[in-house]
């Protein structure tokens, strides 16, 4: 019956109320088609930087764009949450952290965006600056998680609904 509750109740009852990915909202296909068209227009503006993309998604509450990668994963069948610009410690920021719960427990997906007009490849076929920067950031996350994994729980608990148990 959870999906039959009003939107405000679904969010309030969730583990991370301000970060809940509400699949019921995905039924508004015409609104999402409109937002996708506007998103594509913004991306097609030559030289659109990463910050512009992040701001656009946040301002338009278009988190479904990032969450769409979940259709390729067995992820979040029981619950799914998205955390824009999630901080790992004091020096690292992930563009998006997604947490999903399924029968196997909680799973995490860290998402990094890069500007689409950066140097993707070099003339010799090697990876360009855009890829190398993204790969370096992912390595930084991995190093941080390896060294400070227990700190991740504290960072996540700041967002937790006090009335819910972390199972």
matplotlib code that plots the C-alpha trace (Angstrom):
import matplotlib.pyplot as plt

x = [0.0, 3.0, 2.8, -0.9, 0.0, 0.3, 3.7, 4.4, 3.6, 5.9, 8.8, 8.2, 8.1, 11.3, 14.8, 16.1, 13.1, 14.8, 16.6, 13.9, 13.6, 9.9, 9.1, 5.4, 6.6, 7.9, 4.4, 4.1, 5.6, 4.6, 6.4, 9.5, 9.5, 9.4, 12.2, 14.3, 13.8, 15.0, 17.9, 19.0, 18.8, 21.0, 23.5, 23.6, 24.7, 28.4, 30.8, 28.2, 30.3, 29.7, 28.5, 25.8, 24.5, 24.6, 22.7, 20.1, 19.3, 19.0, 17.0, 14.6, 14.4, 15.3, 17.1, 15.3, 18.0, 20.8, 18.6, 17.9, 21.1, 19.5, 17.5, 20.8, 21.2, 19.3, 19.1, 16.7, 13.6, 12.7, 13.9, 16.1, 17.7, 19.8, 22.2, 23.3, 26.9, 27.6, 30.7, 33.2, 35.1, 36.1, 37.9, 36.0, 32.6, 30.7, 28.3, 25.6, 25.5, 22.6, 21.7, 19.3, 17.9, 16.9, 16.8, 20.6, 20.7, 21.9, 24.1, 25.8, 26.5, 28.8, 28.2, 30.7, 29.7, 32.1, 31.6, 30.7, 32.8, 36.1, 38.9, 37.6, 40.4, 43.8, 44.8, 46.8, 43.6, 44.6, 42.1, 41.8, 41.7, 37.9, 38.3, 41.5, 40.0, 36.9, 39.1, 41.3, 38.2, 36.9, 40.3, 40.2, 36.8, 38.1, 41.2, 39.0, 36.6, 39.4, 40.9, 37.8, 35.0, 33.6, 33.3, 30.9, 28.3, 28.5, 28.2, 25.1, 23.4, 23.2, 20.4, 18.6, 15.0, 15.3, 12.1, 13.4, 15.8, 18.8, 18.4]
y = [0.0, 2.3, 3.4, 4.4, 7.0, 10.6, 11.8, 13.7, 10.6, 8.4, 10.8, 11.3, 7.6, 6.8, 6.3, 9.5, 11.7, 14.5, 12.1, 9.6, 8.6, 8.2, 5.8, 6.9, 10.3, 8.5, 7.9, 11.6, 10.8, 14.1, 16.1, 14.0, 14.2, 18.0, 18.0, 15.7, 18.0, 21.0, 19.0, 18.0, 21.7, 22.7, 20.0, 21.0, 24.5, 24.4, 24.3, 23.6, 23.0, 20.3, 22.9, 24.1, 20.5, 19.9, 23.2, 22.4, 19.0, 20.4, 23.5, 21.4, 18.6, 16.3, 13.6, 11.0, 11.8, 10.5, 7.7, 6.4, 4.5, 2.2, 0.4, -1.4, -2.7, -4.9, -1.9, -0.3, -2.6, -1.9, 1.7, 4.1, 7.4, 10.0, 12.5, 15.3, 16.6, 14.2, 15.0, 12.3, 13.9, 17.6, 17.5, 15.1, 15.7, 13.1, 14.5, 12.0, 9.1, 6.7, 4.2, 1.4, -1.4, -4.8, -8.3, -8.4, -5.2, -1.7, -1.0, 2.3, 3.9, 6.9, 9.1, 11.6, 13.9, 15.6, 18.3, 16.7, 19.1, 18.3, 16.5, 13.0, 11.4, 12.5, 12.3, 9.1, 7.5, 7.8, 9.0, 12.8, 15.1, 14.7, 10.9, 11.1, 13.7, 11.5, 8.4, 10.3, 11.4, 7.8, 6.7, 9.4, 8.1, 4.6, 5.6, 7.6, 4.8, 2.4, 4.6, 6.1, 3.6, 4.0, 7.8, 7.1, 5.9, 9.1, 11.2, 9.3, 9.3, 13.1, 12.6, 9.8, 10.0, 9.9, 7.9, 5.1, 2.3, 1.6, -2.1]
z = [0.0, 0.3, -3.3, -2.8, -0.2, -1.3, -2.4, 0.9, 3.0, 0.8, 1.2, 5.0, 5.6, 3.7, 5.2, 3.5, 3.0, 1.1, -1.2, -2.0, -5.6, -6.0, -8.8, -8.8, -10.2, -13.2, -14.5, -15.6, -19.0, -20.7, -18.1, -18.3, -22.1, -21.9, -19.4, -21.5, -24.5, -22.4, -21.1, -24.6, -25.7, -22.7, -23.5, -27.2, -26.3, -27.3, -24.4, -21.7, -18.5, -15.9, -13.4, -15.7, -16.1, -12.4, -11.7, -14.4, -13.0, -9.5, -10.4, -12.6, -10.0, -12.9, -10.9, -13.1, -15.7, -13.5, -12.0, -15.5, -15.4, -12.8, -15.4, -16.2, -12.7, -10.3, -8.0, -5.6, -6.0, -2.4, -2.1, -4.0, -3.0, -4.7, -3.1, -5.4, -4.8, -1.9, 0.1, 1.0, 3.9, 3.4, 0.1, -2.2, -3.8, -5.8, -8.4, -7.4, -5.0, -5.5, -2.8, -3.6, -1.5, -2.9, -1.5, -1.1, 1.0, 0.2, -2.9, -3.9, -7.2, -7.4, -10.5, -12.0, -14.8, -17.2, -19.8, -23.1, -25.1, -23.4, -25.0, -25.1, -27.1, -28.4, -32.1, -31.3, -29.9, -26.2, -23.7, -23.5, -20.6, -20.0, -19.5, -17.5, -15.1, -14.5, -14.0, -11.6, -9.6, -9.4, -8.2, -5.5, -4.4, -4.2, -2.2, 0.2, 0.7, 1.3, 3.9, 5.5, 4.8, 8.4, 7.8, 4.9, 7.4, 9.3, 6.2, 5.1, 8.6, 8.4, 5.9, 7.6, 8.9, 12.7, 12.9, 10.6, 11.4, 9.2, 8.5]

ax = plt.figure().add_subplot(projection="3d")
ax.plot(x, y, z, "-o")
ax.set_aspect("equal")
plt.show()
